[in-house]
Amino acid sequence: MTPSAGHALGYDAAPALSAPLRFFVTAPLFGVVAGLMLLVHPELLESRWTPGALALTHLVTVGFMLMVMVGALFQILPVVAGAVLPATRVLATIVHGLLGSGAIALVWGLAAMQPVALTAAVWLLGSGFATFVAAAAYALVRAPVPQATPRDLRLALIALTIAILLGLTLAMILTGELALPLFPLLKLHVGWAWLGGVGTLLAATSWVVVPMFQITPPYPQVLTRFWAMSAVGLLVLWSAAVLGGFPLLESALAVALALVAGVFIVTTLHLQRRSRRSTPDTTFRAFQLGMGSLIGGILCVLAAHHLDHAAWAVLAGVLILHGGFVSIMLGMLYKIVPFLAWLHLTQDKIKAPNMKKLQPDQPVRRQFHTHVGAFVLLIAAALAATNGLTMFGRLAGLIVMVEFGWLAWNILKVLRAYQRARST
C-alpha cells in the first residue's frame, strides 16, 4: 500500500522484533508507577510546579512517551525512511538500558529534589539519547530524502534533541551546576517537547499511518510539504521572543503555533470522517479522542497565559499528555505490535495467525474504555485538586494503574501468541 508520503515501505529492512518491542513492553510500567504515585499523593494535581508534580509528569513524558517514540523510531526509520540503523540489536539494548535507568533517576531526583539522582539522570539520559541520535543521523545521511515523512523525521529528531538538551540543562540548574534563568528555559523545554518533538514526530508518522491503517484519503500535499517546516520555524522565532524578552511578540507567536497545530488536528479529524472503514476500531477511536483532547489542551494553554487560576495549566497537561499523546500512542501500539508480530512470522516463512487472533478486539476495547475512564477521572481530579479536593485523585491514580497494567498485559499476550506460532 502506498501512503500519502508517496513511496513504498521497505519491510525487508525491518529490525529484529526485539528492538522496538523492548521499549513498548517497558513503557507501560512507568505509567503504572505514575498511577501509584497519584494514588498515594492525590494532591500532586494541585499545581504543576511541585517536585512531585514534575516527577509525575516525567513518568508519563520520559518514562512512557519517550520510550514509545524511540521504540517506534527503531521501526519507522528503516521501514519508512529507508534509514537502516547500524548494529540494531546492540544499539537497542544500550539505548533501552540508558533511557530506562535515566528515566528512573530523573523521576527520583525530581520527586526528592536529589542532586545526585538528577546528575545521574543527565548522564544516563544524555548518553542514551545521544547514542540513538548519532546512529539515526548516520542512517538518515545515507538515506534518500525526497518524501515528506523522511524529511519530517529529521526535523522531529532535531526538535526532540533540542527539547532533551533543554531538559538536561534544567536538571543541571536544579542541581546548582549551572546558573541560568529557570523559567524561560522551562517554557522553551515544554514548547519544543510538545510541538517540536512529539508533535512533529506525530505528524511525520501520521502522513503514513493514518491513510494506511485508518483507510482515509491521503493528507493534502501542501500540508505534508510545509507543515513540519512551518511548525519548527515558528518555534525558532517564538524561542527568540522568549529569550529576548518580547512578551507581545511571544504571545502572538504562541497563537500562531496554536493555529498551526490546529490545522494538522482538524485535517486529521476531517480525513477520519472520510474513512472507508465501515466500523471504527480502537485505533480510530483513540486517534479521535487524542485529536479532540489536543484541541482542548491548546485552548487551556492559551487560557493559562491570560488567567491566573492554576487549574488551566494543570488541565492543559492532562488534556495534552494523557488525553492527547497517550491516547494516540495507545492506538498506534495496538496496530504496530500485532502487525510486527505478523510481519516477522511471515518473513520467517511461518504461517502467521490472523492479526485479530494475535490481538483480539475485546480486551483491546475494554482497556481503551478503562483509559477513557481514567482520562475523565483525571480531568475531575485536576479541577477538584486546584480547589483543595483530592478525593478524585486517588480514584484516578487507581484507574491509571489499571489502564497501563492492562496495556502491558495486552502487549505481552501478543508476544505469547507470536512465540506459540513460532514453536508450532
C-alpha positions in Angstrom: 0.0 0.0 0.0 1.3 3.4 -0.9 0.7 6.0 1.8 0.5 9.8 1.4 4.2 10.3 1.8 4.5 8.9 -1.7 6.8 5.9 -1.5 6.7 2.2 -0.8 7.5 0.9 2.6 10.7 -1.2 3.0 9.5 -4.1 5.2 12.6 -6.1 4.3 14.7 -3.5 6.2 12.7 -4.0 9.4 14.8 -4.6 12.5 14.6 -7.7 14.8 11.3 -7.8 16.7 13.1 -7.4 20.0 14.5 -4.0 19.1 11.2 -2.0 19.2 9.3 -4.4 21.5 11.6 -4.0 24.5 10.6 -0.3 24.5 6.9 -1.0 24.1 6.8 -3.5 26.9 8.8 -1.3 29.3 6.8 1.9 28.6 3.5 1.0 30.3 5.4 0.1 33.5 6.2 3.8 34.0 2.5 4.6 33.6 1.7 2.1 36.3 4.1 3.9 38.6 2.6 7.2 37.7 -0.8 5.9 38.7 0.6 4.5 42.0 2.2 7.9 42.7 -1.1 9.7 42.2 -2.9 7.1 44.3 -0.6 7.7 47.2 -0.3 11.5 46.7 -3.5 12.8 45.1 -2.5 16.4 46.0 0.1 16.3 43.1 -2.5 17.7 40.7 -2.9 20.9 42.8 -0.1 22.6 40.9 2.3 21.8 38.1 5.3 23.3 39.9 5.7 21.0 42.9 8.6 18.4 42.9 6.0 15.6 43.0 4.1 17.0 40.0 7.2 17.3 38.0 8.1 13.7 38.8 4.6 12.6 37.8 4.8 14.5 34.6 8.1 13.0 33.6 6.9 9.4 34.4 4.5 10.0 31.5 6.7 12.1 29.2 10.1 10.4 29.6 9.1 7.0 31.0 6.1 6.2 28.8 6.1 8.6 25.8 9.9 8.8 25.0 10.1 5.0 25.4 7.3 4.5 22.9 8.7 7.1 20.5 12.2 5.7 20.4 10.9 2.2 20.1 8.7 3.3 17.2 11.6 5.1 15.5 13.7 1.9 15.5 10.9 0.5 13.2 9.9 3.7 11.3 13.4 4.9 10.3 14.4 1.8 8.3 10.9 0.9 7.0 9.5 4.3 6.2 12.6 6.5 5.7 15.0 3.9 4.3 17.4 4.7 7.1 18.9 1.4 8.4 20.3 1.8 11.9 23.7 0.1 12.4 24.0 -2.9 14.8 20.3 -2.7 15.7 20.2 -5.3 18.4 23.2 -3.9 20.3 22.1 -0.3 19.7 18.6 -1.1 21.1 19.9 -2.8 24.1 22.3 0.0 25.0 19.7 2.8 24.3 16.9 1.0 26.2 19.1 0.4 29.3 20.4 4.0 29.4 17.0 5.7 28.8 15.1 3.4 31.2 17.6 3.9 34.1 17.8 7.6 33.2 14.1 8.0 33.5 14.1 6.3 36.9 16.9 8.5 38.1 15.1 11.6 36.8 11.8 10.8 38.5 13.6 10.0 41.8 15.7 13.2 41.5 12.7 15.4 40.8 10.5 13.9 43.5 13.1 14.2 46.2 15.0 17.1 44.7 18.0 14.9 45.0 21.0 16.5 43.1 22.9 13.2 42.9 20.0 11.5 41.2 19.5 14.4 38.8 23.1 14.4 37.9 22.9 10.7 37.2 19.8 11.3 35.1 21.6 13.9 33.0 24.4 11.5 32.2 22.2 8.4 31.6 19.5 10.2 29.5 22.0 12.4 27.7 24.3 9.5 26.7 21.3 7.2 25.8 19.6 9.7 23.6 22.9 10.9 22.1 23.8 7.3 21.2 20.4 6.9 19.4 20.5 10.3 17.6 24.1 9.6 16.4 23.1 6.3 15.0 19.9 7.8 13.5 21.8 10.7 11.9 24.3 8.3 10.4 21.4 6.2 8.9 19.5 9.3 7.7 22.5 10.8 6.0 22.8 7.7 3.9 19.0 7.6 3.1 17.1 9.4 0.3 15.1 12.4 1.3 12.6 13.3 -1.4 9.5 12.3 0.5 7.7 14.2 3.3 8.0 11.6 6.0 11.8 11.1 5.9 12.3 14.8 5.8 10.0 15.5 8.7 11.5 12.7 10.7 14.8 14.6 10.5 13.0 17.7 11.8 11.4 15.8 14.6 14.7 14.3 15.7 16.3 17.8 15.7 13.4 19.2 17.7 13.4 16.3 20.1 17.1 16.7 20.6 16.6 20.4 21.4 13.9 19.6 23.9 16.0 17.0 25.7 19.0 19.3 25.8 16.8 22.0 27.4 15.5 19.4 29.9 19.0 18.3 30.8 20.0 21.9 31.2 17.1 22.5 33.6 18.2 19.4 35.6 21.7 20.9 35.9 20.2 24.2 37.0 18.3 22.4 39.8 21.5 20.7 40.9 23.2 24.0 41.1 25.8 23.1 38.4 24.5 25.9 36.1 23.4 29.4 37.0 20.9 30.2 34.2 17.3 31.7 34.3 15.0 28.8 35.1 11.5 29.8 33.8 12.4 31.0 30.2 14.2 27.7 29.7 11.4 25.7 31.2 9.0 27.4 28.8 11.2 26.6 25.9 11.6 23.0 27.1 7.8 22.5 27.1 7.2 24.1 23.8 10.0 22.2 22.0 9.0 18.9 23.6 5.2 19.1 22.9 5.0 20.7 19.5 8.6 20.3 18.2 9.5 16.8 19.3 6.3 14.9 19.9 4.0 17.0 17.6 6.4 16.8 14.6 7.0 13.1 15.1 3.3 12.5 15.3 2.7 14.4 12.1 5.5 12.7 10.2 4.2 9.2 11.2 0.6 10.3 10.5 1.3 11.0 6.9 1.8 7.3 6.6 -0.1 5.7 9.5 -3.5 7.4 9.1 -4.1 6.7 5.4 -2.7 3.2 5.7 -4.3 1.9 8.9 -7.4 4.0 9.1 -8.1 3.8 5.3 -8.5 7.5 4.8 -7.7 9.7 1.8 -4.1 11.0 1.8 -3.2 14.2 3.6 -3.2 17.3 1.3 0.2 17.6 -0.3 0.6 21.2 0.7 0.2 20.1 4.4 2.8 17.3 4.2 5.2 19.5 2.3 5.1 22.6 4.6 3.6 21.8 8.0 6.6 20.5 9.9 8.9 23.2 8.5 6.4 25.8 9.4 6.0 24.5 13.0 9.7 24.3 13.6 10.3 27.7 12.0 7.7 29.3 14.3 9.2 27.5 17.3 12.6 29.1 16.5 11.0 32.6 16.2 9.0 32.0 19.4 12.1 30.9 21.3 13.9 34.1 20.2 11.0 36.1 21.5 11.1 34.3 24.8 14.8 34.6 25.3 14.8 38.2 24.1 12.1 39.3 26.5 9.4 40.4 23.9 6.1 39.3 25.6 3.8 40.7 22.9 5.7 39.0 20.1 5.9 35.8 22.2 2.1 35.8 22.7 1.4 36.5 19.0 3.8 33.6 18.0 2.2 31.3 20.6 -1.2 31.9 18.9 0.4 31.2 15.5 1.8 27.9 16.9 -1.6 27.0 18.2 -3.1 27.7 14.8 -0.5 25.6 13.0 -1.2 22.7 15.4 -4.9 23.2 14.9 -4.6 22.9 11.1 -3.0 19.4 11.5 -5.5 18.3 14.1 -8.6 19.5 12.2 -7.2 18.0 8.9 -6.7 14.6 10.6 -10.2 14.6 12.0 -11.6 15.6 8.6 -9.8 12.7 6.9 -11.1 10.3 9.5 -14.6 11.3 8.7 -13.9 10.3 5.1 -12.5 6.9 6.1 -13.6 3.9 4.1 -13.5 1.7 7.2 -17.1 0.5 7.9 -16.6 0.0 11.7 -14.2 2.3 13.6 -11.7 0.2 15.6 -9.9 1.2 18.8 -7.0 2.9 16.9 -9.5 5.0 15.1 -11.3 6.0 18.3 -8.0 6.6 20.2 -6.9 9.0 17.4 -10.2 10.8 17.6 -10.0 11.1 21.3 -6.4 12.2 21.1 -7.0 14.9 18.5 -10.0 16.3 20.3 -8.1 16.4 23.6 -5.2 18.2 21.9 -7.6 20.9 20.8 -8.9 21.3 24.3 -5.4 21.3 25.7 -4.2 24.0 23.3 -7.2 26.2 24.3 -6.3 25.6 28.0 -2.7 26.6 27.3 -3.8 29.9 25.7 -6.2 30.5 28.7 -3.4 29.8 31.2 -1.4 32.7 29.6 -4.1 35.2 30.4 -5.8 33.7 33.5 -4.2 33.2 36.9 -6.1 30.1 38.1 -3.7 27.1 38.4 -6.4 24.8 37.1 -5.9 25.9 33.5 -2.2 24.8 33.4 -2.9 21.5 35.2 -5.9 20.8 32.9 -3.8 21.6 29.8 -1.3 19.0 31.0 -3.9 16.3 31.5 -5.6 17.0 28.1 -2.4 17.2 26.1 -0.4 14.4 27.7 -3.0 11.8 28.8 -5.9 12.6 26.7 -3.9 13.6 23.6 -0.5 11.9 23.2 -1.1 8.9 25.4 -4.4 8.1 23.6 -2.7 8.4 20.2 0.2 6.2 21.2 -2.1 3.7 22.7 -3.9 3.4 19.4 -0.7 3.1 17.5 0.6 0.4 19.8 -2.5 -1.7 19.2 -1.8 -1.5 15.5 2.0 -1.7 15.5 2.6 -4.6 17.9 0.4 -7.3 16.3 1.4 -6.1 12.8 5.1 -6.5 13.7 4.4 -10.0 15.1 2.6 -11.0 12.0 5.3 -9.4 9.7 8.2 -11.3 11.4 6.3 -14.6 11.3 5.6 -14.1 7.6 9.2 -13.1 6.8 10.4 -16.2 8.6 8.2 -18.4 6.4 5.9 -19.3 9.3 2.2 -19.5 8.9 1.1 -16.4 10.8 -2.3 -16.3 12.6 -4.7 -13.6 11.6 -3.9 -10.3 13.3 -7.3 -10.5 15.1 -6.1 -13.7 16.6 -2.8 -12.3 17.6 -4.7 -9.5 19.3 -8.4 -10.0 19.8 -10.7 -6.9 19.7 -12.5 -7.4 23.0 -9.6 -6.9 25.5 -8.3 -4.0 23.4 -11.7 -2.3 23.6 -12.1 -2.9 27.3 -8.6 -1.5 28.0 -9.4 1.6 25.9 -12.6 2.1 27.8 -10.6 2.0 31.0 -8.2 4.6 29.5 -11.2 6.8 28.7 -12.5 6.4 32.3 -9.0 7.3 33.7 -8.9 10.4 31.5 -12.3 11.6 32.7 -11.3 11.0 36.3 -8.0 12.9 35.8 -9.9 15.9 34.5 -12.2 15.8 37.5 -9.2 15.3 39.8 -7.4 18.3 38.2 -10.4 20.5 38.6 -11.0 19.3 42.2 -7.4 19.4 43.4 -6.8 23.0 42.4 -9.8 23.8 44.6 -8.4 21.8 47.5 -10.2 18.5 47.0 -8.2 15.3 46.5 -10.8 12.5 46.5 -10.9 12.2 42.7 -7.1 12.0 42.6 -6.9 8.7 44.4 -9.5 7.1 42.2 -7.8 8.5 39.1 -4.5 7.1 40.2 -6.0 3.6 40.8 -7.6 3.5 37.3 -4.4 4.9 35.7 -2.6 1.9 37.2 -5.2 -0.5 35.8 -5.1 1.0 32.3 -1.3 0.9 31.9 -1.1 -2.5 33.5 -3.7 -3.8 31.2 -1.9 -2.3 28.2 1.3 -4.1 29.2 -0.7 -7.4 29.6 -2.3 -7.0 26.1 1.2 -6.4 24.5 2.6 -9.5 26.3 -0.3 -11.6 25.1 0.6 -10.7 21.5 4.2 -11.8 22.2 2.9 -15.1 23.7 0.8 -15.7 20.6 3.9 -14.9 18.5 6.0 -17.3 20.4 3.3 -20.1 20.2 3.2 -19.6 16.4 7.0 -20.0 16.2 7.1 -23.1 18.4 4.4 -24.9 16.4 
